[in-house]
Amino acid sequence: MTSTFSLSRRHLLKWTGAGATIAVAGSLLPNFGISAALGAELGDGDIGVLNYAYALEQLEAAFYTQVLKTPFNRMEPNDQVILTQIRDHEIAHRDFLKKALGRNAIPGLEVDFSAVNFSSRSSVLGTADVFENLGVAAYNGAGQLISNPAYLVAAGSIVSIEARHAAAIADLIRPYSAESVGRGNVDAKGLDGALLPSKVLKAAAPFIVTPVTAATLP
């Protein structure tokens, strides 16, 4: 994938063993009963992959909720309609994954969007562009880790929506541009990128406060 995913923010990813630990919270995690300083482990196998997707959908849902709660300056009606649809999709994805996971779900994540200027259209849409393309790469990369065919079908349905979001955001940023059909994210063979969980978590880390570990995911 492109360097778009190499985000520099105040919060730094800390690597511990094979997992990624994102600094700090102090409360107990409801589904694990362990100190938040130890992190919320995503789990093994399909559960780990679903929790990984659930973490990303939590991040996206929280972002778009904030975008619409504090609209940027001179938000056009078309901007609002598209961003509202994307927010609703991300909330639906988050809630679907939480229900599928049941008692295996990681807790709700605390996020940090202090690096985003929510009053600026370019800052909001630029962040959205990163999140959506990161989401596509994340689902593409995680597909090979899923064993249950039903989960794989569900992931395929979600990644196609994330790709629609990425195209919609690209068109808001650069209307009627070739960038809207994936330039910079689609390779010469016409294929989208794929990233393994360790790389995706590293890219998302600046926006997540709650400790998250993925010791068994590559």
C-alpha positions in Angstrom: 0.0 0.0 0.0 1.0 3.6 -0.2 2.6 5.7 2.5 -0.8 7.2 3.2 -1.0 4.7 6.0 2.2 5.9 7.7 0.6 8.3 10.1 2.7 10.4 12.5 0.8 11.4 15.7 1.5 11.9 19.4 0.6 8.4 20.5 3.3 5.8 19.5 2.7 2.1 19.0 4.6 0.0 21.5 5.5 -3.5 20.3 5.5 -6.2 22.9 6.4 -9.7 21.6 4.2 -10.5 18.6 1.5 -8.1 19.7 0.9 -4.4 19.4 0.1 -2.6 22.7 -1.3 0.9 22.5 -0.7 3.0 25.6 -2.7 3.5 28.4 -5.9 3.2 30.3 -6.5 2.4 33.9 -9.9 0.8 34.3 -10.8 -2.9 34.2 -11.8 -4.4 30.9 -15.3 -5.9 31.2 -14.9 -8.9 29.0 -11.4 -9.8 30.3 -11.3 -8.8 34.0 -7.7 -7.7 33.7 -6.0 -4.3 34.1 -6.3 -2.1 31.0 -2.5 -1.6 31.3 -2.1 -5.2 30.2 -4.3 -4.6 27.1 -7.3 -6.2 25.5 -6.3 -9.3 23.7 -8.2 -9.8 20.4 -8.1 -13.6 20.7 -7.4 -16.6 18.6 -8.5 -17.8 15.2 -11.8 -16.4 13.8 -12.6 -14.7 17.1 -9.4 -12.8 16.9 -10.1 -11.7 13.3 -13.7 -10.7 14.1 -12.4 -8.7 17.2 -9.8 -7.0 14.9 -12.5 -6.0 12.5 -14.7 -4.9 15.4 -12.0 -2.6 16.7 -11.6 -1.0 13.3 -15.3 -0.5 12.9 -15.5 1.1 16.3 -12.8 3.5 15.3 -14.6 4.4 12.0 -18.0 4.7 13.6 -16.7 7.0 16.3 -14.9 9.2 13.8 -17.9 9.8 11.5 -20.2 10.3 14.6 -17.8 13.1 15.6 -17.7 14.5 12.1 -21.4 15.0 12.0 -21.7 16.1 15.6 -19.2 19.0 14.9 -19.6 19.7 11.2 -16.7 21.3 9.4 -16.9 24.9 8.1 -19.3 25.3 5.2 -20.3 21.7 5.0 -22.2 21.3 1.8 -25.5 19.3 1.7 -23.9 16.7 -0.5 -21.1 16.3 2.0 -23.5 15.8 4.9 -25.6 13.2 3.0 -22.6 11.1 2.0 -20.9 11.4 5.4 -24.2 10.5 7.2 -24.6 7.4 5.0 -21.1 6.3 5.7 -21.6 6.9 9.5 -24.7 4.8 9.4 -22.9 2.0 7.6 -20.0 2.0 10.0 -22.3 1.9 13.0 -24.2 -1.1 11.4 -20.9 -2.9 10.8 -19.8 -2.3 14.4 -23.1 -3.5 15.8 -23.1 -6.5 13.6 -19.7 -7.6 14.7 -20.4 -7.0 18.3 -23.5 -9.2 18.1 -21.7 -11.9 16.2 -18.9 -11.9 18.8 -21.3 -11.9 21.8 -19.4 -12.4 25.1 -16.1 -12.8 23.1 -16.2 -9.1 22.0 -13.5 -6.8 23.2 -14.8 -3.8 25.2 -15.6 -0.4 23.6 -12.5 1.4 22.7 -11.5 4.9 23.8 -10.4 6.9 20.7 -8.3 10.0 20.3 -9.0 12.3 17.4 -7.1 15.3 18.7 -4.9 15.3 15.6 -7.9 15.9 13.4 -9.2 19.4 12.8 -12.9 18.8 12.7 -13.6 22.4 11.6 -11.5 21.8 8.4 -13.0 19.9 5.4 -9.6 18.9 4.2 -8.5 17.5 7.6 -11.7 15.6 8.0 -11.8 14.2 4.4 -8.1 13.4 4.4 -8.5 11.4 7.6 -11.6 9.7 6.2 -9.6 8.8 3.1 -6.9 7.1 5.2 -9.5 5.2 7.3 -11.5 3.9 4.4 -8.5 2.7 2.4 -6.9 1.3 5.5 -10.2 -0.6 6.1 -10.2 -2.1 2.6 -6.6 -3.2 3.0 -7.4 -4.6 6.5 -10.3 -6.8 5.3 -8.3 -7.9 2.3 -5.4 -8.9 4.4 -7.5 -10.7 7.1 -9.5 -12.8 4.7 -6.8 -15.4 4.5 -6.9 -15.8 8.3 -10.7 -16.7 8.4 -11.7 -20.4 8.7 -15.5 -20.2 8.9 -16.9 -19.7 5.4 -19.9 -17.7 6.8 -17.5 -15.2 8.4 -15.6 -14.9 5.1 -18.8 -14.1 3.2 -19.7 -11.5 5.8 -16.2 -9.9 5.6 -16.5 -9.8 1.8 -19.8 -8.0 2.1 -18.3 -5.4 4.5 -15.1 -4.8 2.5 -17.1 -4.0 -0.6 -18.9 -1.3 1.3 -15.6 0.1 2.6 -14.4 0.3 -0.9 -17.6 2.2 -1.9 -16.8 4.6 1.0 -13.3 5.1 -0.2 -14.5 6.0 -3.7 -17.1 8.4 -2.3 -14.6 10.2 -0.1 -12.1 10.4 -3.0 -14.7 12.0 -5.1 -15.5 14.5 -2.4 -11.8 15.4 -2.2 -11.2 15.4 -6.0 -14.4 15.5 -8.0 -14.4 14.0 -11.4 -10.8 12.8 -11.0 -9.1 9.6 -11.8 -8.1 9.5 -8.1 -11.8 8.5 -7.4 -11.3 5.1 -9.0 -8.4 4.0 -6.7 -5.3 5.6 -8.1 -2.6 5.2 -5.4 -4.4 2.3 -3.9 -5.0 -0.1 -6.8 -1.9 -1.7 -8.4 -1.0 -2.2 -12.0 -2.8 -5.5 -12.1 -6.1 -3.8 -11.0 -5.9 -5.3 -7.5 -6.5 -3.5 -4.2 -3.9 -3.6 -1.5 -3.9 -6.0 1.5 -2.3 -5.5 4.9 -1.9 -7.9 7.8 -3.3 -7.0 11.2 0.1 -6.0 12.7 0.6 -3.3 10.0 -3.0 -2.1 10.2 -2.9 -1.8 14.0 0.3 0.2 13.7 -1.4 2.6 11.3 -4.5 2.9 13.5 -2.6 3.2 16.8 -2.4 7.1 16.8 -6.1 7.2 17.1 -6.7 4.6 19.7 -6.1 5.1 23.4 -7.4 1.8 24.8 -4.6 -0.8 24.9 -5.2 -3.5 22.2 -3.0 -6.6 21.7 -3.0 -9.0 18.9 -0.5 -11.6 20.0 -1.7 -14.4 17.8 -2.5 -12.5 14.6 0.3 -11.9 12.0 
